[in-house]
Amino acid sequence: MRQNRWIQEPLVGEGEDVVPFPACPRLEVTYLTDPEVLAEVLPPPLTPPPEPRVHVRFTNIEENGHVHEHICTFLVDAMFRDQLGQLCL
């Protein structure tokens, strides 16, 4: 199984040997969308919630203090039965 380059296991311990996982700066834009339009792109059995939102996230992945990668994801709110979740488009 492939592993993303920027994923690492959290280190346990204390002192200089432990390097904390860096925070990845992120900007998120969230806005309401039309439930009928969203219903057209959701695969069954997902349905739009009463107030569906679109989430656009811009993230900088940093390694050794330098930007390694810029990532943008689009997610939409979706219902599976009675559970609210998000679907990545």
Order of alpha helices (4+ residues) and beta strands (2+ residues): beta-alpha-beta-beta-beta
